[in-house]
């Protein structure tokens, strides 16, 4: 597990992404343990942009994972106790951009600065207008 974590952390780090945690699932074969689930993705891991990272502060505003949507919903007033609100199209577009960005950055196709990611605060401000 630690060797896999170090591998994924190193690959992401070389592309300006911090992976603070993720889940791994293993299976056993006659030859030993194998990873049986997906590698870290925007759905199974947290991806933080190294250039925006500030120790001790929340990273959700500019992350490349599903925490961006969770933070938006929390700040939008959704507690999870009621039916979810309709997600504004600007938020859907920003989530989609983060999904594409996480793939293209981690695969080495693009760099973070190629994507103009909006923060949760910027999205909320735009929705006020």
Secondary structure, DSSP 8 states (H G I E B T S, - for coil): -HHHHHHHHHHHHTTTEE---B---EEEETTEEEE-S--S-TTTB--EEGGG--TTS--GGG-SSTHHHHHHHHHTT--SSS------HHHHHHHHHHHHHHHHHHTTS--GGGS----HHHHHHHHH-
